[in-house]
């Protein structure tokens, strides 16, 4: 796992290979994701805006609820495949005493300005999670069908269950 920012974790400096992009038909794609057959969506400003718009649509559909049913006293939240980090930013802003960690294969759409309680990491979710068991009150994973390899899904779901605390709420 590589990180852009995260206190108290066993992370390393961001590897250059995650930063390289290729241009295809005027759109920017992460070279690592293409080379490793991990994710084929663009990582440019247009895609970041699309993800922002999508989060606003979800906010409207779900009556501005980010987490449901609500969990009292959130201490730590993991957002898998954070994309533009819209959901993670909203959760961090609404829960200032909660540590929010976002993980995504690409650092390209991460916001420049983030709440102090939000840390974004770069990692391939097709690899086993390195977080300890019962570490998070909530693990958020939405719209990752194209980013998780078919053979990884059973172990990906086991990783989520292992990392999420049964005592949340």
Secondary structure, DSSP 8 states (H G I E B T S, - for coil): -EESS-TTS--EE--GGGT-EEEETTEEEEHHHHHTTS--S--SHHHHHHHHHHHHHHHHHTTT-SSSS--SS--EEEEET-TT-HHHHHHHHH-TTSEEEEEES-STT--SS--TTEEEEE--TTS---S-TT-BSEEEE-S-TTTS-GGGHHHHHHHHHHHB-TT--
